[in-house]
Amino acid sequence: MKIKVLRTHLSLFVRDPEASAQWYADVLGMVEHARGPAWIMMSFGVKHHDIALIKAAPDAQQGGLGLQHYGLEIEGTFETLQKLHGMLIQKGVEVVKTTDHTVGNGLYFNDPDGNRLEFFLETIHDDAEAIKAFHDTGAPSNPIEIKPIF
């Protein structure tokens, strides 16, 4: 059976859902659509939620297993990625790395709890061509300079 995924969402354990919700609103422009006693549901504005921020146990630690990063494909040009890089720096967000994946460029950063996110800009827009390039190059993650624009 072939599954057609229409959209995805992410649920994260965080130390302080209120503080994390403020960060996601400030840095990613998300809005709160719902909350419960131990969670806040954030959205990019179209769906009911794109990211759920759930209160972690008091002794929770960042581990070496589990989510490595959550990629957010952006619309725009390389300049858009440079402006996002500048915005992250201005907001004091930890930028982890910038990469060329052959099929696109990635700008990786951490949220306040160390959850890694990526702004991803596609450079090959034809899906069949991108799949071939990704396969042929072994899905590289080569360092690239993305000079921030402030």
Residue pairs with C-beta under 8 A, 6 or more apart in sequence:
7 47
9 47
9 49
9 50
9 51
9 52
10 50
10 51
10 52
10 67
10 70
11 51
11 52
11 54
12 20
12 51
12 52
12 53
12 54
12 67
12 111
12 113
12 115
13 54
13 55
13 56
13 57
13 60
13 113
14 20
14 53
14 54
14 55
14 56
14 111
14 112
14 113
14 115
15 55
15 56
15 60
15 112
15 113
16 55
16 112
17 35
17 38
17 39
17 40
17 53
17 54
17 55
18 40
19 112
20 40
20 53
20 111
20 112
20 113
21 32
21 40
21 42
21 53
23 111
23 112
24 30
24 42
24 51
24 53
24 111
25 31
25 32
25 42
26 91
27 87
27 88
27 91
27 93
27 111
28 44
28 72
28 117
29 44
30 42
30 43
30 44
30 45
30 50
30 51
31 42
31 43
31 44
31 45
32 40
32 41
32 42
32 43
33 41
33 42
33 43
33 48
33 49
34 40
34 41
34 48
34 49
35 41
38 54
38 55
39 52
39 53
39 54
39 55
40 52
40 53
41 48
41 49
41 51
41 52
41 53
42 49
42 50
42 51
42 52
42 53
43 49
43 50
43 51
44 50
56 113
62 113
62 114
67 115
67 116
68 116
69 108
69 116
69 117
69 118
70 115
70 116
70 117
70 118
71 106
71 117
71 118
71 120
72 117
72 118
72 119
72 120
73 104
73 120
73 121
73 122
74 80
74 81
74 84
74 119
74 120
74 121
76 121
77 121
78 105
78 121
78 146
79 149
80 121
81 105
81 107
81 119
81 121
81 146
82 146
82 147
82 148
82 149
83 148
83 149
84 107
84 119
85 95
85 98
85 107
85 146
85 147
85 148
85 149
86 148
86 149
86 150
88 95
88 107
88 109
88 148
89 95
89 148
89 150
90 150
93 109
93 110
94 109
94 110
95 107
95 108
95 109
96 108
96 109
96 110
96 116
97 106
97 108
97 143
98 105
98 106
98 107
98 108
98 143
98 144
98 145
98 146
99 105
99 106
99 108
99 141
99 142
99 143
99 144
100 140
100 141
100 142
100 143
100 144
101 120
101 134
101 139
101 140
101 141
101 142
102 123
102 124
102 133
102 134
102 137
102 139
102 140
103 122
103 123
103 124
103 130
103 133
103 134
104 120
104 121
104 122
104 123
104 124
105 120
105 121
105 123
105 144
105 146
106 118
106 119
106 120
106 121
106 141
107 118
107 119
107 120
107 146
108 116
108 117
108 118
109 116
109 117
109 118
109 119
110 116
110 117
111 117
122 130
124 130
124 133
